[in-house]
Amino acid sequence: MVWRRKIPETDVARLQRWCDSKVPPGARHEVRIEYHIRGAFVTLCESRPHWSGDGGWTHRKFFQLRYYEDERQWGLYYYKPYTDRWGRYARGGVHSGSMVQMLEEVDFNSGRIFSDRF
C-alpha cells in the first residue's frame, strides 16, 4: 500500500496559473517557471533549454512548498545549493499559511534570498 498526502486540486490549479503568469508566452521557448510535485512537496524551479541543444531542459530549484495536511497549511522553504553537496532547504520568512500567502512571499523574496551568495 502506498501512502500519499493529498494536495488540494485548487492549490495545484492556482500554482499552475502563477507559474504561467511569470513568463510571457513568447519567451517560454527560452525560460519557464515550473513546479514538480512529489508527495506533499512542491518544488518550484526555473527551467531553460540545455546548453548542448539536445532538446532537454535544465532545472534550477529555488523554493519548495510543503503541504501539512493536518493543519491544511503550506510551509515555505528556500533552496540553499551551496551549503553542502546535496543542497538543503531552509525555512522561509513566513512559516505557514495558504497557497496564496506562500506565492506572495515567493514573489516578494525571490530577488532577495540569493543576495548573500554573490
Contacts in CASP RR format, 6 or more apart in sequence:
PFRMAT RR
TARGET T0000
AUTHOR 0000-0000-0000
METHOD contacts of the structure
MODEL  1
MVWRRKIPETDVARLQRWCDSKVPPGARHEVRIEYHIRGAFVTLCESRPH
WSGDGGWTHRKFFQLRYYEDERQWGLYYYKPYTDRWGRYARGGVHSGSMV
QMLEEVDFNSGRIFSDRF
4 39 0 8 1.000
4 40 0 8 1.000
5 39 0 8 1.000
5 40 0 8 1.000
5 67 0 8 1.000
5 69 0 8 1.000
6 69 0 8 1.000
7 37 0 8 1.000
7 39 0 8 1.000
7 40 0 8 1.000
7 42 0 8 1.000
7 67 0 8 1.000
8 67 0 8 1.000
8 99 0 8 1.000
11 67 0 8 1.000
11 74 0 8 1.000
11 99 0 8 1.000
12 37 0 8 1.000
14 99 0 8 1.000
14 100 0 8 1.000
14 103 0 8 1.000
15 35 0 8 1.000
15 42 0 8 1.000
15 65 0 8 1.000
15 99 0 8 1.000
15 103 0 8 1.000
16 35 0 8 1.000
18 103 0 8 1.000
19 32 0 8 1.000
19 33 0 8 1.000
19 34 0 8 1.000
19 35 0 8 1.000
19 44 0 8 1.000
22 33 0 8 1.000
23 31 0 8 1.000
23 32 0 8 1.000
23 33 0 8 1.000
29 49 0 8 1.000
30 48 0 8 1.000
30 49 0 8 1.000
31 46 0 8 1.000
31 47 0 8 1.000
31 48 0 8 1.000
32 46 0 8 1.000
32 47 0 8 1.000
32 48 0 8 1.000
32 57 0 8 1.000
33 44 0 8 1.000
33 45 0 8 1.000
33 46 0 8 1.000
33 47 0 8 1.000
34 44 0 8 1.000
34 45 0 8 1.000
34 46 0 8 1.000
34 47 0 8 1.000
34 59 0 8 1.000
35 42 0 8 1.000
35 43 0 8 1.000
35 44 0 8 1.000
35 45 0 8 1.000
36 42 0 8 1.000
36 43 0 8 1.000
36 45 0 8 1.000
36 59 0 8 1.000
40 66 0 8 1.000
40 67 0 8 1.000
40 68 0 8 1.000
40 69 0 8 1.000
41 64 0 8 1.000
41 65 0 8 1.000
41 66 0 8 1.000
41 67 0 8 1.000
42 64 0 8 1.000
42 65 0 8 1.000
42 66 0 8 1.000
42 67 0 8 1.000
43 61 0 8 1.000
43 63 0 8 1.000
43 64 0 8 1.000
44 61 0 8 1.000
44 62 0 8 1.000
44 63 0 8 1.000
44 64 0 8 1.000
44 65 0 8 1.000
44 106 0 8 1.000
45 59 0 8 1.000
45 60 0 8 1.000
45 61 0 8 1.000
45 62 0 8 1.000
46 59 0 8 1.000
46 60 0 8 1.000
46 62 0 8 1.000
47 57 0 8 1.000
47 58 0 8 1.000
47 59 0 8 1.000
47 60 0 8 1.000
48 57 0 8 1.000
48 58 0 8 1.000
48 60 0 8 1.000
49 55 0 8 1.000
49 56 0 8 1.000
49 57 0 8 1.000
49 58 0 8 1.000
50 56 0 8 1.000
50 57 0 8 1.000
50 58 0 8 1.000
51 58 0 8 1.000
61 79 0 8 1.000
61 81 0 8 1.000
62 78 0 8 1.000
62 79 0 8 1.000
62 110 0 8 1.000
62 113 0 8 1.000
63 76 0 8 1.000
63 77 0 8 1.000
63 78 0 8 1.000
63 79 0 8 1.000
63 106 0 8 1.000
63 110 0 8 1.000
64 76 0 8 1.000
64 77 0 8 1.000
64 78 0 8 1.000
64 79 0 8 1.000
64 89 0 8 1.000
65 74 0 8 1.000
65 75 0 8 1.000
65 76 0 8 1.000
65 77 0 8 1.000
65 99 0 8 1.000
65 102 0 8 1.000
66 74 0 8 1.000
66 75 0 8 1.000
66 77 0 8 1.000
67 73 0 8 1.000
67 74 0 8 1.000
67 75 0 8 1.000
68 74 0 8 1.000
68 75 0 8 1.000
68 96 0 8 1.000
71 96 0 8 1.000
73 96 0 8 1.000
73 97 0 8 1.000
73 98 0 8 1.000
74 96 0 8 1.000
74 97 0 8 1.000
74 98 0 8 1.000
74 99 0 8 1.000
74 101 0 8 1.000
74 102 0 8 1.000
75 92 0 8 1.000
75 94 0 8 1.000
75 95 0 8 1.000
75 96 0 8 1.000
75 97 0 8 1.000
75 102 0 8 1.000
76 91 0 8 1.000
76 92 0 8 1.000
76 93 0 8 1.000
76 94 0 8 1.000
76 95 0 8 1.000
76 102 0 8 1.000
76 105 0 8 1.000
76 106 0 8 1.000
77 89 0 8 1.000
77 90 0 8 1.000
77 91 0 8 1.000
77 92 0 8 1.000
78 89 0 8 1.000
78 90 0 8 1.000
78 92 0 8 1.000
78 109 0 8 1.000
78 113 0 8 1.000
79 87 0 8 1.000
79 88 0 8 1.000
79 89 0 8 1.000
80 87 0 8 1.000
80 88 0 8 1.000
80 89 0 8 1.000
80 90 0 8 1.000
81 87 0 8 1.000
82 117 0 8 1.000
92 105 0 8 1.000
92 109 0 8 1.000
93 105 0 8 1.000
93 109 0 8 1.000
94 101 0 8 1.000
94 102 0 8 1.000
94 105 0 8 1.000
END
